Structure formats: C-alpha cells, structure tokens
Amino acid sequence: KEKTQLQESLELAQSQLSEYETRMEREAEDVAIKLLKFEHAREYTLAEFREKECLLVAQVEKLTSELEDQKNEKEDIMSKLESHKEKLANDRKQLDGLLVEVQQQLQLSEQSAESERTTSKARENTLLDENNKLIFKLSAKEEQLASVQLMNEDLESTKN
C-alpha cells in the first residue's frame, strides 16, 4: 500500500513536473516571442533613428553649404560695394577738380568780358570823338563851300 501511495505520489509529482515544464516552456516561448518583438522593434527604431540622423546630417550639410554660399555672395557684394565707393570717391575728386577749373575759366571769362567791355567803351568814346571832329570838319568845309559858292555867285554876277 505504501508502495502504491509512493507510486501515486511519484506519478502525481511527475504529472505536476510535466505540467510545470510545459508551462515553463510556454512561458519561455512567450518570453522569446516578446524578446523577438522587442528586438525587432529596437532594430526598427534604430533603423528609423539612423535614417532620421542621415536626413538631419544631409540637411545640416545642405544648410551649411547654403550658408557658405551666402557668406561668399555677401563678401562679393561687399567687395563690389567697396570698389564702387572708391570709384565714386575718385569721380567726386575729378568732379571737384573740374568744378574748380570751370569756376576759374568762368572768372577769367568774366574778367575778359569786363576788359572787353571797358575796351569797347573806350573805343566807342574814341570813335565818338573822331566822329565829332569829322562833323566839326564837315561843318567847317560846308561853311567854306557855302562861302565859295557865294563868291562864285558874286563872280558870275559881276561877270554878267
């Protein structure tokens, strides 16, 4: 009887052990499946992260390149602006020089015109004096002519 009880206990223990092993195998499979899912999700997340990282790196490189291009363009514009400023300063100096020359020529022209007006006025006065002298001489000659005509008339009347 004791043997039978031991046998039944052994069978019960083996049955419980078998159930326990089956349950442990199922739990191990569940844990393995969960582990696989987690590993897959981790790999997917890492792949996504790497992809996003590559996109961000490419975007940063593109923005850096654009920024460098804009910096170079700005430097070119600043260089051209500086060159134009220098050209404008030189043009301004030339214009100032030309303005001084024109003012000097204008002053000389005004002086020359004034001198010519003075000379012209003096010439006009001289011509008026000469004209008056000629008019005086002409009047004297007319008087002489009138006197000669009177004498001629006297002579002719005496002749007749």
C-alpha positions in Angstrom: 0.0 0.0 0.0 2.8 2.3 0.8 4.4 1.4 -2.5 1.2 2.3 -4.2 0.9 5.6 -2.4 4.5 6.3 -3.3 3.8 5.3 -6.8 0.8 7.6 -7.0 2.8 10.4 -5.3 5.5 9.8 -7.8 3.1 9.9 -10.7 1.4 13.0 -9.3 4.8 14.6 -8.9 5.8 13.6 -12.4 2.5 14.9 -13.8 2.9 18.2 -11.9 6.5 18.4 -13.1 5.4 17.7 -16.6 2.8 20.5 -16.3 5.3 22.8 -14.8 7.8 22.0 -17.6 5.1 22.6 -20.2 4.1 25.8 -18.5 7.7 26.9 -18.3 8.3 26.0 -22.0 5.2 28.1 -22.9 6.4 31.0 -20.8 9.9 30.7 -22.2 8.3 30.7 -25.7 6.2 33.8 -24.8 9.3 35.5 -23.4 11.3 34.5 -26.5 8.5 35.9 -28.7 8.3 39.1 -26.6 12.1 39.3 -26.8 12.0 38.9 -30.6 9.3 41.5 -30.9 11.3 43.9 -28.7 14.5 43.2 -30.7 12.6 43.8 -33.9 11.1 47.0 -32.5 14.5 48.1 -31.3 16.1 47.3 -34.7 13.2 49.2 -36.4 13.6 52.1 -34.1 17.4 52.1 -34.6 16.9 52.0 -38.3 14.4 54.9 -38.1 16.8 56.8 -35.9 19.7 56.2 -38.3 17.6 57.2 -41.3 16.5 60.4 -39.5 20.1 61.0 -38.4 21.2 60.7 -42.0 18.5 63.0 -43.2 19.4 65.5 -40.5 23.1 65.3 -41.3 22.3 65.8 -45.0 20.1 68.8 -44.1 22.8 70.3 -41.9 25.4 69.8 -44.7 23.0 71.4 -47.2 22.3 74.4 -44.9 26.0 74.8 -44.1 26.7 74.8 -47.9 24.0 77.4 -48.5 25.2 79.5 -45.6 28.8 79.3 -47.0 27.4 80.3 -50.5 25.5 83.2 -48.9 28.6 84.3 -47.0 30.7 84.2 -50.2 28.0 86.1 -52.1 27.9 88.7 -49.3 31.7 89.1 -49.4 31.5 89.5 -53.2 28.8 92.2 -52.8 30.8 94.0 -50.1 33.9 93.9 -52.3 31.9 95.3 -55.2 30.4 97.9 -52.9 33.8 99.0 -51.6 35.1 99.2 -55.2 32.1 101.3 -56.2 32.7 103.6 -53.1 36.3 104.1 -54.2 35.2 104.8 -57.8 32.6 107.3 -56.5 35.3 109.0 -54.3 37.6 109.2 -57.3 34.8 110.5 -59.5 34.0 113.1 -56.8 37.6 114.2 -56.7 37.6 114.6 -60.5 34.3 116.5 -60.5 35.6 118.8 -57.7 38.7 119.4 -59.9 36.6 120.1 -62.9 34.3 122.4 -60.9 37.4 124.4 -59.8 38.6 124.6 -63.4 35.2 125.7 -64.7 34.9 128.3 -61.9 38.4 129.6 -62.8 37.5 129.7 -66.5 34.3 131.4 -65.7 36.1 134.0 -63.6 38.7 134.5 -66.4 35.8 134.8 -69.0 34.1 137.4 -66.8 37.3 139.3 -66.4 37.9 139.1 -70.1 34.3 140.2 -70.8 34.8 143.1 -68.4 38.1 144.0 -70.0 36.5 143.8 -73.4 33.5 146.0 -72.3 36.0 148.6 -70.9 38.0 148.4 -74.2 34.8 148.6 -76.2 33.6 151.6 -74.3 36.9 153.3 -74.7 36.8 152.5 -78.5 33.3 153.8 -78.6 34.3 157.1 -76.9 37.3 157.4 -79.3 35.0 156.8 -82.3 32.5 159.4 -80.9 35.3 161.9 -80.5 36.6 161.2 -84.0 33.1 161.4 -85.3 32.5 164.8 -83.6 35.8 166.0 -85.1 34.8 164.9 -88.5 31.4 166.5 -88.1 33.2 169.7 -87.0 35.5 169.5 -90.0 32.5 168.8 -92.2 30.7 171.8 -90.9 33.8 173.9 -91.5 34.0 172.5 -95.0 30.3 173.2 -95.6 30.8 176.7 -94.5 33.8 177.1 -96.8 31.8 175.6 -99.6 28.9 178.0 -98.9 31.4 180.8 -98.8 33.0 179.6 -102.1 29.5 179.3 -103.7 28.7 182.8 -102.6 31.9 184.0 -104.1 31.2 182.1 -107.3 27.8 183.7 -107.4 29.3 187.1 -106.8 31.8 186.5 -109.6 29.2 185.4 -112.0 27.0 188.2 -111.2 30.0 190.6 -111.7 30.7 188.9 -115.0 27.3 189.4 -116.3 
